């Protein structure tokens, strides 16, 4: 299952966030796409889910943001979803 497919079948549950973080851990090539979706100015379901998965992954692997920290900080300001 790829990143987009995961986002389409995921909800906001802790289990779904864990599954997403594990997918990124197994397939680090998806990280850039996840980061771009999570930091986009769009308020679509996939962007919000990507932000939640990124949050879970970054807590477990904080070094993933080393080279992307400025982009992440600027992108985090884009997400306006209250949940």
C-alpha positions as semicolon CSV with decimal commas, in nm:
position;residue;x (nm);y (nm);z (nm)
1;X;0,000;0,000;0,000
2;X;0,136;0,339;-0,097
3;X;0,103;0,670;0,084
4;X;-0,197;0,801;-0,111
5;X;-0,380;0,470;-0,073
6;X;-0,313;0,471;0,300
7;X;-0,447;0,824;0,333
8;X;-0,761;0,734;0,140
9;X;-0,847;0,443;0,372
10;X;-0,730;0,602;0,697
11;X;-0,917;0,780;0,968
12;X;-0,787;0,983;1,258
13;X;-0,746;0,687;1,492
14;X;-0,424;0,620;1,678
15;X;-0,399;0,286;1,496
16;X;-0,417;0,459;1,156
17;X;-0,151;0,709;1,259
18;X;0,071;0,424;1,378
19;X;0,015;0,238;1,051
20;X;0,111;0,552;0,857
21;X;0,426;0,610;1,062
22;X;0,527;0,245;1,010
23;X;0,472;0,280;0,635
24;X;0,706;0,579;0,624
25;X;0,961;0,392;0,835
26;X;0,952;0,096;0,592
27;X;0,942;0,321;0,283
28;X;1,144;0,636;0,356
29;X;1,105;0,735;-0,009
30;X;0,748;0,842;0,083
31;X;0,869;1,089;0,345
32;X;0,904;1,384;0,107
33;X;0,550;1,334;-0,023
34;X;0,419;1,305;0,332
35;X;0,597;1,624;0,433
36;X;0,464;1,812;0,130
37;X;0,108;1,696;0,193
38;X;0,130;1,774;0,564
39;X;0,269;2,122;0,505
40;X;0,041;2,222;0,218
41;X;-0,189;2,520;0,257
42;X;-0,485;2,302;0,161
43;X;-0,739;2,188;0,417
44;X;-0,824;1,858;0,252
45;X;-0,868;1,536;0,445
46;X;-0,545;1,391;0,304
47;X;-0,345;1,696;0,417
48;X;-0,478;1,673;0,771
49;X;-0,415;1,298;0,791
50;X;-0,067;1,349;0,651
51;X;0,001;1,607;0,921
52;X;-0,109;1,364;1,191
53;X;0,104;1,085;1,048
54;X;0,400;1,321;1,017
55;X;0,353;1,424;1,379
56;X;0,359;1,059;1,493
57;X;0,658;0,976;1,274
58;X;0,857;1,286;1,377
59;X;0,806;1,210;1,746
60;X;0,955;0,865;1,687
61;X;1,221;0,979;1,435
62;X;1,294;1,348;1,507
63;X;1,603;1,340;1,287
64;X;1,372;1,314;0,984
65;X;1,320;1,690;1,011
66;X;1,689;1,782;1,031
67;X;1,723;1,893;0,670
68;X;1,358;2,000;0,638
69;X;1,303;2,188;0,961
70;X;1,238;2,533;0,812
71;X;0,999;2,387;0,555
72;X;0,822;2,197;0,833
73;X;0,787;2,506;1,054
74;X;0,653;2,716;0,770
75;X;0,419;2,436;0,666
76;X;0,294;2,372;1,018
77;X;0,160;2,725;1,020
78;X;-0,047;2,641;0,710
79;X;-0,261;2,380;0,884
80;X;-0,566;2,540;1,035
81;X;-0,780;2,235;1,116
82;X;-0,887;2,254;1,479
83;X;-0,882;1,880;1,535
